Amino acid sequence: FSLGDTIEFESYVIPDDLLEKGNLRLLDTDTSIVLPVDTHIRFVVTANDVIHSFTVPALGMKIDATPGRLNQISALIQRTGVYYGQCSELCGVNHGMMPIKIECSIIYSKKVIFVNTGTRYDK
């Protein structure tokens, strides 16, 4: 993919009554981002309502998402696997659970790929 491409997505926590065997309660999402290993990835984050904090502890990533401001962090993920994170700020009402799911795999195209189950779990 070319420099400057912007990819946006939304994901929602899977409600307890819709969890399947193997799903992690309060961590699995209806949409995950799939990233290639051994590729430099730049995350540019912002928010449109309140301050959030994009955090994936297993990858050593934590960056604030602030309304009206762009922050960035780079990553070079060297292991395949599934990594979970959350917003780590106390953002306010209806912001209690904001999970993040990143799947890293060997992808022969350098383009970032999204996996969507096709089901949105709005509450």
C-alpha positions in Angstrom: 0.0 0.0 0.0 1.2 3.5 -0.6 2.3 6.1 1.9 -0.6 8.3 3.1 -3.3 5.7 2.9 -5.8 6.0 5.7 -7.6 3.0 7.0 -10.4 3.4 9.6 -12.5 0.9 11.3 -14.8 0.4 14.3 -15.0 -2.7 16.5 -17.3 -3.6 19.4 -17.0 -6.0 22.3 -18.8 -9.3 21.8 -21.7 -9.6 24.3 -21.5 -12.5 26.8 -24.6 -14.2 25.3 -22.9 -14.3 21.8 -19.5 -15.5 22.8 -18.3 -18.7 21.1 -16.0 -21.3 22.6 -12.5 -19.9 22.6 -13.6 -16.2 22.7 -12.2 -14.1 25.5 -14.9 -12.3 27.6 -14.5 -8.5 27.4 -11.5 -8.8 25.0 -12.7 -10.4 21.8 -14.2 -8.0 19.2 -16.5 -8.3 16.2 -13.7 -6.8 14.0 -10.0 -7.3 14.3 -7.1 -5.7 12.5 -4.7 -8.1 10.8 -1.1 -6.8 10.4 1.9 -8.4 8.7 4.9 -9.4 10.9 8.4 -7.9 10.2 6.9 -4.8 8.7 7.1 -1.3 10.1 3.6 -0.1 11.0 2.7 3.4 11.9 -0.4 4.0 14.0 -1.8 7.6 13.8 -4.5 8.0 16.4 -7.1 10.7 17.4 -10.5 10.8 19.1 -13.6 12.6 18.3 -15.2 12.8 21.8 -12.9 12.5 24.8 -9.3 11.4 25.6 -8.8 7.7 25.0 -5.6 5.7 25.3 -4.8 3.0 22.7 -3.0 0.3 24.7 -1.7 -3.1 23.6 0.5 -4.2 26.6 2.0 -7.3 24.9 3.4 -5.1 22.1 4.6 -2.4 24.5 2.2 0.1 22.9 0.4 2.9 24.7 -0.6 6.2 23.0 -3.2 8.8 23.9 -6.0 9.5 21.4 -6.9 13.2 22.0 -9.7 15.1 20.2 -8.3 17.6 17.7 -4.8 16.2 17.8 -2.9 13.5 15.9 -0.5 11.3 17.8 1.6 8.5 16.3 3.5 5.4 17.4 5.4 2.9 15.3 5.6 -0.8 15.7 7.7 -3.7 14.3 5.8 -6.8 15.3 8.1 -9.8 15.0 5.9 -12.7 16.2 2.7 -14.0 14.8 -0.2 -14.2 17.2 -3.3 -12.4 18.6 -2.7 -9.4 20.8 -5.4 -7.8 22.9 -5.6 -4.3 24.3 -8.0 -1.8 25.7 -8.5 1.9 26.2 -6.7 2.5 29.4 -8.3 5.9 30.3 -11.4 6.6 32.4 -13.2 8.2 29.5 -16.7 8.6 31.0 -20.2 7.2 30.6 -20.5 4.3 28.0 -16.8 4.1 27.6 -16.2 1.2 30.1 -15.1 -1.5 27.7 -13.2 -0.5 24.5 -11.2 -3.6 23.5 -8.6 -3.8 20.7 -7.8 -7.0 18.9 -4.7 -7.2 16.6 -3.9 -10.4 14.7 -0.3 -10.7 13.3 0.5 -13.1 10.6 2.7 -13.7 7.7 1.1 -11.8 4.9 2.9 -11.7 1.5 1.3 -8.4 0.5 2.5 -5.4 2.5 -1.1 -4.1 2.6 -2.8 -4.0 6.0 -5.8 -6.4 5.9 -9.0 -6.2 8.0 -11.0 -9.2 9.1 -14.7 -8.7 9.8 -17.1 -11.3 10.9 -19.9 -9.5 9.2 -21.8 -9.1 12.4 -21.9 -5.9 14.4 -22.7 -6.3 18.1 -24.1 -2.8 18.9 -25.7 -2.5 22.4 
